[in-house]
Amino acid sequence: MRPVHRTDKYIDLAEWLCFDCGNPDLALEWVGRALHAEPENPEALTLKGDILQEAGRCEEAVTFYDRALEIVPDALEAIAERARALHTLERWDQAVAAAEAGLAVLNEITGAEPEPDPVVAMLHEIRVSSLLGSGQKRAAAQAVTEALERCPGDERLLELAALVRTSGARP
């Protein structure tokens, strides 16, 4: 087991400060210390993106996710959160592509269709809602059908399916 380095402690503290304490400004200071110590740490880069996204600074967040993905191209958290940030920015086509990239990484990791879990459902949700946002109703209908096959019973996807249905779209 590798020893816990100062960078790991900074990352843990930043994560706690942002997501448990609701203090993204202080969290940014601590993740900044981690990145000062290890500028190419993909975990710290992804966390900085997460904190920026939590603070509503999605454009900046995408930059940090991109940097993390330059180092580890199949970093699933960075891919998924990048897709979420792009969706928030209403950059629909990029959000769809990012969600599809995340699902492809999951397929590669598992060697098959990924088991339903929150990340899988989130990627499908981003894909469907981004397709809807871009006006691609037919593609959204097809995507929500696929999503429900892979994640049956997911409440968010069921709500999206109802929204797609009310849009008049058909696969």
Buried (B, 14 or more C-beta within 10 A) or exposed (E): EEEEEEBBEBBBBBBEBBBEEEBBEBBBBBBBBBBEEBEEBBBBBBBBBBBBBBBEBBBBBBBBBEBBBEBBEBBBBBBBBBBBBBBBBEBBEBBBBBBBBBBEBBEEEEEEEBEBEEBBBBBBBBBBBBBBBBEBBEBBBBBBBBBBEBBEEBEBBBEBBEBBEEBEBEE
